[in-house]
Structure formats: structure tokens, C-alpha cells
Amino acid sequence: MKILRLFACATLTLAAALSVSAAQAAYSEKILYTLMGSSDGGNPTGLLTADKAGNLYGVTAVGGNTNCQIGMENTDGCGVVFEVEPKTGSETVLHTFNFTGVTGSDGAQPVGGVVFNKAGTLFGTTAAGGAVEASCNHGCGSVFSLTSSGTLTLLHSFTSGTDGQGPSAGLLMDTKGNLYGMTLTGGSTTTCGDKDTPGCGTVFKVPAAGGESVLHRFSGGINDGAYPIGSLVADAGGNLYGTTVAGGSKGSCGILKKEGCGIVFKLAANGTLTILHAFAGGSDGAYPTGALMFDSQGDLYGTTVGGGGDANCGVGPYGCGTVFKIAAAGGESVVYAFQGGTADGGYPTSGVIADGVGNLYGVTAAGGGTGNCGFKFKPIKGCGTAFEIPVGGSETVLSVFKGKKGAGGYPFFGLIQNKTGDFFGTTTSGGVAGCTGGAGPLGCGIVFELKPKP
């Protein structure tokens, strides 16, 4: 389960100075805000969301009330919801999570970003807090709402039983205000491959009118997935699409032992789950962890954090990840396989987005250089990149993260783009050395802007 917590909970413990080639200089990077890990939050997790005025909203896994502890090693604080105004670089904390260890007191460790409704209320998930149960004594996670006046309400507290445990990513909201998401584990009291893991995860719905229902409980193995991590997307018919980091087979892809390499699935409105692709761990990729995206033809695009070849980006010779396509007519193909070198990235964890003509953009959690970047768990190479894959072209690195003081490192959670072509995102670490809690000496992360150069 260590590798799952790595991706789902933002890798709080993930600095090489790198030169940027001419091909990598098409965008200039600007730090909008540097997180300090104290009352302002630390280690941002999840995709940013922008309002009509361009203000950015996100969450941090730690920081806020530094007296709030949820048992994670070397962490202080249970996280915050924040707003950053890009023009001024000012940050406002909208909510500080204050889980006290008592059921219903609050959530803790928000991991999936937030979404808006028409009234301006924010909705999100926390991986901990909520309800305290025997299998999750720091809380099993929650779904929350946060009004523009600052009132937070726990819409659902997970119990680790049949309803799931540990929401793993952001929420999807339909036109009626219903919310859809996934939990990393739970859904069953039986173990799922790992003896300390109850259940293989769930797909859930929180109706606008209240309550929670489980749409699917994953069981792992050949005929199902296990451990859903990325956010859901929907088609016009209300069918849901997502990924699980394991399942689809009983094979090993180098990290998870005999638990499969992950799947892309469709969950029909009637509850029928169909596996659109089961990854084999070779050239097709392994361990899909990011959100999927539809293009105008109905093709799906996503990323895998492993596979694509036998390159070693620090975890082993299991590949450095891929960008893949699932055609509307069926079948998977690899758009790009990462190599993790100085002119490349490695381990794309967050999916891709597209511009109006179909060019793809995303980030890699590592790569862009050969240095360690401070992560001690494994010698992950490089501090991460932002990249472009043009229509019919090869990959171009738009920015290389340096992971030292004054720069960000490990951009886990993807990019958003405004109407003028600027990109915005976060890095989980970097910014300042020795910040409070979280990644500590690796920094507590930044909010950044990538702007096209004239």
C-alpha cells in the first residue's frame, strides 16, 4: 500500500539545478504564491479550479492549524482550502481543517481539489477525518461543502464499510448538482491484495438533496479494478469513466505484487461496469492514476505512471509512464512513452488537458533531470516537468522544475488553462527550504503560472 499512499495522498516526502534548452523555453514560469506550511497550508494536492474572474482555488494536505495531527509522520496540520489571486499573488485561507479525532468534528487532509456550483459553493473531499472507525482511527474521509461565507458542512463521512474509505481524488458534478467520486479502499470488509487493506474501493454518489449511495464496489482480480485514484468523467448519456491503479489481471507490473496493472472502465447508468482496457505493464503502460479526458470525437486520453518500456526513472526498470488513448471505437494506443531523461519527464500522475485544436498538455511528477531532488524513499530522478504533445508531433518540455529554494518540485496534480493560453498549477514541494511540517526541508510547495513567451 505504500505506493498507493504515495499517489493518493500527494507524496508528502517526495535539488538539482537544471539547464533549460531552447526547446524548453517557450513558456516562462512565475511563482504566484509560495506556501510556508503554517497557517497558509502546505503541500498542495489536487487540481486547481478557477472562477470567472480568474482567481484560483485549491487545497493543501497539511498546514493550517499546526496543532491538528492525524498520525502522519513529520506532518503538522490537517490542511486548508485556499484562494490565490494571480495578479497580486495574495493567498486567502477559506477554511482550516480542525479534525479533533471525534467523529463529525471536521475533515482532514483534503486531496482532490474543489469544484463550484452555480451559487459559488465549493465541494471537495478529505482523505481522513469525518467518521472514526477501528480500521481508520484518524477518520475514514469525508465529502464537504464550503459556502462563500465560510460555512463548512460534512455532507458524508465514510465509515470504511460498504460505503468506502479514503476518497482519492476530486469530485465530478453533474448539471443537477449531484456529486460523483471514488474512494481508494473500502466497500467491503474483506482484504484486497494487501492484508491491511479493507476493500478495493468504490464509486459513490452524493445527491444534491443529500445522502450517499455506492454505485460500484471494486473487487480486484481479472474481472474488475482495484484502488481507484483519478477523478471521474462523464459522457452525454451520464455514463461514468475512470481508472484504477490495480486490477485487470493477477500479474505483477514491478511495484504492486500480483495485483494487476490497472484498468480504464466505463460505469453505465444502470450500474454495469465494463473494462475498456486492462493494462499489461509493458509498452501499453501500467498504473493509471490521473483523470481521463474526452476529445471532440469521443476518444479518451489519460496517463499511466509506469510502463511504456523498461526505462528506469528511479523506482525500477518498469517504465516511466505513458500518455494513452482509448478510441471511441475501442482499443488502446500509446500517444507517448516517457524516458525520464534531461529532455523528458517521468511518471505523469495527473492526466492531460487539450486546447482548442487538440494539442495535449500535462505534467510529470519527476524527470527533467538526473538529480534526486531530495526525495529519500527512492532515488526519483528529476523534479518534474510541464509538457506539450502537439497534434501529430512529439513531446516538448515547456518547463523544468528545479526543486530548490525559490522554485517548485514534483508537480503531481496537473494543469488548468485560461482563455489567453496561460497555464496554472501547483507543486507538492519546493518553494522554501525548511518550511513547517509536510515535506519539511524539501519545501511546502508553490502555486505557479506558465505564460507563453512573446
C-alpha positions in Angstrom: 0.0 0.0 0.0 3.0 2.4 0.2 2.9 3.1 -3.5 -0.9 3.9 -3.3 -0.5 6.3 -0.5 2.3 7.9 -2.5 0.0 8.9 -5.3 -3.3 9.3 -3.4 -2.0 11.5 -0.5 0.3 13.7 -2.5 3.6 12.1 -1.5 4.4 14.5 1.2 8.1 13.3 1.4 8.9 13.4 -2.3 17.7 19.6 -5.7 19.2 19.5 -8.8 19.7 22.8 -10.8 18.9 22.1 -14.4 19.6 24.0 -17.6 16.7 24.7 -19.9 17.2 24.2 -23.6 15.8 26.4 -26.4 13.0 23.8 -26.9 12.1 24.2 -23.2 11.9 28.0 -23.2 8.6 28.5 -24.9 7.0 29.3 -21.6 8.2 31.4 -18.6 7.4 30.2 -15.1 6.2 32.6 -12.5 5.7 31.7 -8.8 2.3 33.2 -7.8 2.5 32.0 -4.2 5.0 30.1 -2.0 3.4 28.0 0.7 5.0 28.1 4.1 3.3 25.1 5.8 1.9 27.2 8.7 -1.5 28.9 8.8 -1.4 29.2 4.9 -1.2 25.5 4.3 1.4 23.2 2.9 1.9 20.6 0.2 -1.0 21.5 -2.2 -2.9 18.5 -3.6 -5.4 18.2 -6.4 -6.1 20.2 -9.5 -6.7 23.9 -9.2 -10.1 25.4 -10.0 -10.6 28.9 -11.4 -13.6 31.2 -11.1 -14.9 33.6 -13.8 -12.5 36.3 -12.5 -9.5 34.0 -12.8 -9.0 33.5 -9.1 -7.5 30.1 -8.2 -8.9 27.7 -5.6 -7.2 24.6 -4.2 -6.4 22.6 -1.1 -3.3 21.6 0.8 -2.8 18.2 2.5 -1.2 19.7 5.7 -0.7 23.1 7.3 -3.4 25.4 8.7 -3.8 24.5 12.4 -0.4 23.0 13.1 -1.7 21.5 16.3 -4.0 19.3 14.3 -2.3 15.9 13.9 -3.6 12.8 12.1 -0.8 10.4 12.7 1.2 11.0 9.6 5.0 11.1 10.1 6.6 14.5 10.1 3.4 16.4 9.3 1.7 19.3 11.1 -1.8 20.5 10.4 -4.8 18.9 8.7 -4.8 21.1 5.6 -6.7 24.1 4.2 -8.9 25.3 1.4 -7.3 28.4 -0.2 -7.7 31.0 -2.8 -4.9 32.8 -4.7 -5.4 36.0 -6.7 -3.0 35.7 -9.7 -2.5 39.4 -10.3 -1.4 40.2 -6.8 -0.1 36.8 -5.6 -2.1 37.1 -2.4 -3.5 34.0 -0.7 -6.6 33.7 1.4 -7.4 30.7 3.6 -11.1 29.9 3.2 -11.2 27.0 5.7 -8.7 25.5 8.1 -9.5 21.8 8.8 -9.6 21.1 12.6 -10.3 17.4 12.9 -10.1 16.6 16.7 -10.3 12.8 16.5 -14.0 12.8 17.2 -16.5 11.6 14.6 -18.0 14.5 12.7 -15.7 17.2 14.1 -14.2 18.1 10.7 -12.4 16.5 7.8 -8.6 16.3 7.4 -6.1 16.1 4.6 -8.1 17.3 1.6 -6.5 15.6 -1.5 -8.7 16.2 -4.6 -9.2 20.0 -5.2 -12.6 21.6 -5.2 -15.5 22.2 -7.6 -18.1 25.0 -7.8 -21.8 25.0 -8.1 -23.7 28.0 -9.6 -24.2 29.6 -6.2 -20.4 29.7 -5.6 -20.3 26.9 -3.0 -17.2 24.8 -3.1 -17.3 21.0 -2.8 -14.4 18.6 -2.1 -13.2 15.5 -0.3 -10.8 14.7 2.5 -8.8 11.5 2.8 -9.1 11.5 6.6 -11.3 13.0 9.3 -15.1 12.5 9.2 -16.0 9.3 11.0 -13.6 7.4 13.3 -13.7 3.6 12.9 -11.5 0.8 14.0 -9.8 0.5 10.6 -9.2 4.2 10.3 -8.7 5.8 13.7 -7.8 9.1 12.1 -11.1 9.2 10.2 -12.2 7.4 7.0 -12.6 10.6 5.0 -15.4 12.9 4.0 -17.3 14.9 1.3 -17.7 18.5 2.3 -19.3 21.7 1.1 -17.9 25.2 1.8 -20.2 28.3 1.2 -18.9 31.6 0.1 -19.5 32.9 3.7 -17.1 30.2 5.0 -19.5 27.7 6.4 -18.2 24.1 6.0 -20.6 21.1 6.2 -19.7 17.5 6.1 -22.1 16.0 3.5 -20.9 12.5 4.1 -18.4 10.8 6.4 -17.1 7.5 5.2 -17.1 4.5 7.6 -14.7 2.1 5.8 -17.5 -0.4 5.5 -19.7 -0.8 2.4 -19.6 2.9 1.7 -15.8 3.1 1.2 -12.8 4.7 2.8 -10.4 7.5 1.8 -11.8 9.5 -1.1 -8.8 9.5 -3.5 -9.4 12.4 -5.9 -11.7 15.3 -6.8 -15.4 15.3 -7.4 -17.5 15.4 -10.6 -20.6 17.5 -10.5 -23.5 17.0 -13.0 -25.9 19.6 -14.2 -28.3 18.8 -11.3 -25.7 19.3 -8.6 -25.2 15.6 -7.9 -21.6 14.8 -6.9 -19.7 11.7 -8.0 -16.3 10.4 -6.7 -14.3 7.4 -5.7 -12.7 6.0 -2.6 -9.3 4.4 -2.7 -10.3 1.5 -0.5 -13.3 0.2 1.4 -16.6 -1.1 0.1 -16.0 -4.5 1.6 -14.7 -5.8 4.9 -12.5 -8.4 3.1 -9.0 -7.6 2.2 -7.9 -6.6 -1.3 -4.5 -8.0 -2.1 -2.8 -6.2 0.8 -3.5 -7.8 4.2 -4.0 -4.4 5.8 -6.4 -3.0 3.2 -10.2 -3.5 3.7 -11.9 -3.4 0.3 -10.7 -2.4 -3.2 -12.5 0.9 -3.4 -15.8 2.3 -4.6 -17.6 4.7 -6.9 -20.0 6.8 -5.0 -22.7 9.4 -5.5 -23.8 12.2 -3.1 -27.1 13.6 -4.4 -27.8 17.3 -4.3 -30.7 16.5 -1.9 -28.3 14.7 0.5 -27.3 11.2 1.4 -24.7 8.9 -0.2 -25.0 5.8 -2.4 -22.4 3.4 -3.7 -22.6 2.8 -7.5 -19.9 0.2 -7.7 -17.7 -1.8 -5.3 -14.4 -2.9 -6.8 -13.3 -6.4 -6.1 -9.9 -6.6 -7.9 -8.7 -9.6 -9.9 -9.1 -10.3 -13.6 -12.6 -9.1 -14.0 -12.5 -5.8 -12.1 -10.3 -3.0 -10.9 -8.8 -2.1 -7.5 -7.8 1.2 -5.8 -9.4 3.9 -8.0 -7.3 7.1 -7.8 -8.1 9.5 -10.7 -11.2 11.7 -10.9 -14.3 10.6 -12.9 -15.5 12.0 -16.2 -19.0 11.5 -17.8 -20.4 11.4 -21.3 -23.6 13.0 -22.5 -25.6 9.9 -21.5 -24.5 10.0 -17.9 -22.1 7.1 -18.1 -19.0 7.4 -15.9 -15.4 6.7 -16.9 -12.4 6.3 -14.7 -9.3 4.3 -13.8 -8.0 2.1 -11.1 -4.3 1.8 -10.3 -4.5 -2.0 -10.0 -6.8 -4.9 -11.1 -7.5 -6.2 -14.5 -5.2 -9.2 -14.1 -3.3 -11.1 -11.4 0.1 -10.2 -12.7 2.9 -8.0 -11.3 4.0 -4.9 -13.0 7.0 -4.4 -10.8 5.6 -2.5 -7.9 2.3 -4.0 -6.8 2.7 -7.7 -6.4 0.3 -9.9 -8.3 -2.5 -7.2 -8.1 -2.6 -6.3 -11.8 -1.6 -3.2 -13.7 -4.8 -1.2 -13.6 -7.8 -0.6 -15.8 -9.8 2.0 -17.7 -13.5 1.4 -17.0 -17.0 2.6 -18.0 -19.7 2.5 -15.4 -23.1 2.7 -17.1 -26.1 4.5 -15.6 -27.6 1.1 -14.9 -24.6 0.1 -12.8 -22.9 -2.2 -15.3 -19.1 -1.9 -15.3 -17.1 -2.6 -18.4 -13.4 -2.8 -18.6 -12.3 -0.7 -21.7 -8.7 -1.7 -21.3 -6.7 -3.8 -18.8 -3.0 -2.7 -18.8 -0.4 -5.4 -19.2 2.5 -3.4 -17.8 4.7 -3.4 -20.9 4.6 -1.0 -23.8 0.9 -0.2 -23.2 1.6 1.3 -19.7 0.9 0.4 -16.1 -0.9 2.0 -13.1 -3.2 4.7 -14.5 -3.5 7.4 -11.8 -4.8 10.6 -13.4 -8.2 11.8 -14.6 -9.4 10.9 -18.1 -10.3 13.4 -20.8 -12.7 13.2 -23.8 -11.8 14.8 -27.1 -14.4 16.0 -29.6 -14.5 12.6 -31.3 -15.3 10.8 -28.1 -11.8 9.3 -27.7 -10.5 9.1 -24.1 -7.0 10.2 -23.1 -5.2 9.5 -19.9 -1.8 8.8 -18.3 -0.1 5.9 -16.6 2.6 6.4 -14.0 4.5 3.3 -15.2 5.1 1.1 -18.2 5.7 2.3 -21.7 9.0 0.4 -21.8 11.8 -0.6 -19.5 13.3 2.8 -18.7 14.2 3.4 -15.0 13.3 6.8 -13.6 14.2 5.8 -10.0 11.7 3.1 -8.9 13.0 0.4 -11.2 13.1 -0.7 -14.8 9.3 -0.7 -15.2 9.0 2.3 -17.5 8.5 6.0 -16.8 4.8 6.2 -17.8 2.7 7.0 -20.8 0.0 9.2 -22.3 -2.5 6.8 -23.8 -5.7 6.9 -25.9 -8.8 4.8 -25.8 -10.5 5.1 -29.2 -14.3 5.6 -29.2 -14.5 2.6 -31.4 -12.4 0.6 -29.0 -8.7 -0.2 -28.5 -5.8 1.4 -26.6 -2.8 3.1 -28.1 0.2 4.9 -26.6 0.5 8.5 -27.7 3.8 9.0 -25.9 6.1 6.9 -23.7 8.3 8.9 -21.3 12.0 8.1 -20.8 12.8 10.3 -17.9 15.9 12.0 -19.3 17.1 15.6 -19.2 14.9 16.5 -22.2 11.9 14.4 -21.0 9.7 13.8 -18.0 8.9 10.8 -16.0 5.9 9.5 -14.0 2.9 11.5 -15.3 0.4 11.2 -12.5 -2.4 13.6 -13.4 -3.8 13.0 -16.8 -3.8 15.6 -19.7 -5.8 18.5 -20.9 -6.3 19.7 -24.5 -6.5 23.1 -26.2 -9.0 24.1 -28.9 -7.1 22.3 -31.7 -6.2 19.1 -29.8 -2.7 19.7 -28.5 -2.2 17.9 -25.2 -0.7 19.4 -22.0 0.3 17.9 -18.7 2.9 17.5 -16.0 5.3 14.7 -14.9 5.9 14.2 -11.2 9.6 13.6 -11.9 12.1 13.7 -14.7 13.6 16.6 -16.5 17.0 15.9 -15.0 19.1 13.2 -13.4 19.3 14.6 -9.8 17.5 13.1 -6.9 15.6 16.4 -5.9 15.7 15.5 -2.3 13.3 12.5 -2.1 14.8 9.9 0.2 12.3 7.0 -0.2 13.7 6.1 -3.6 16.2 7.9 -5.9 13.5 9.5 -8.1 15.3 11.3 -10.9 14.5 14.9 -11.5 11.9 17.4 -10.0 9.3 17.2 -12.7 8.2 18.9 -16.0 5.4 20.5 -17.8 5.0 19.2 -21.3 3.1 19.6 -24.6 2.3 16.9 -27.1 1.2 18.7 -30.4 -1.2 17.1 -32.7 0.8 14.7 -34.9 4.0 15.7 -33.1 6.4 14.6 -30.4 6.6 15.7 -26.8 8.1 19.1 -25.9 9.1 20.1 -22.4 7.7 23.5 -21.7 9.2 24.0 -18.2 11.6 22.1 -15.9 11.0 22.3 -12.2 14.2 22.7 -10.2 13.0 21.8 -6.7 15.3 24.1 -4.8 14.7 27.4 -2.8 12.7 29.7 -5.0 11.4 27.0 -7.3 8.9 24.2 -7.2 9.4 20.5 -7.3 7.1 17.5 -8.0 4.0 18.9 -9.8 1.7 15.9 -9.2 -1.7 17.3 -10.0 -1.9 18.7 -13.5 -2.6 22.0 -15.3 -5.5 24.2 -16.0 -5.5 26.8 -18.8 -7.2 30.2 -19.1 -8.6 31.8 -22.3 -5.3 33.6 -23.1 -3.3 30.3 -23.0 -1.7 30.7 -19.6 -1.3 27.5 -17.5 -1.7 27.3 -13.8 -0.8 24.5 -11.4 0.9 23.5 -8.1 4.0 21.6 -7.0 3.8 19.5 -3.9 7.2 20.6 -2.6 9.8 23.2 -3.3 9.5 26.9 -2.7 11.4 27.4 0.5 13.7 25.2 2.4 12.7 24.1 5.9 9.1 25.0 5.9 6.8 23.9 8.7 5.7 20.3 8.6 4.8 18.4 5.4 7.9 17.9 3.2 10.0 19.9 5.7 13.4 20.6 4.1 12.0 19.9 0.6 9.7 22.8 0.9 5.9 23.1 1.2 5.1 23.8 -2.5 4.1 26.6 -4.8 1.2 27.9 -6.9 2.7 28.7 -10.4 1.8 30.2 -13.7 3.3 29.2 -17.1 3.0 32.1 -19.6 3.8 31.8 -23.3 6.8 33.9 -24.2 6.3 36.5 -26.9 
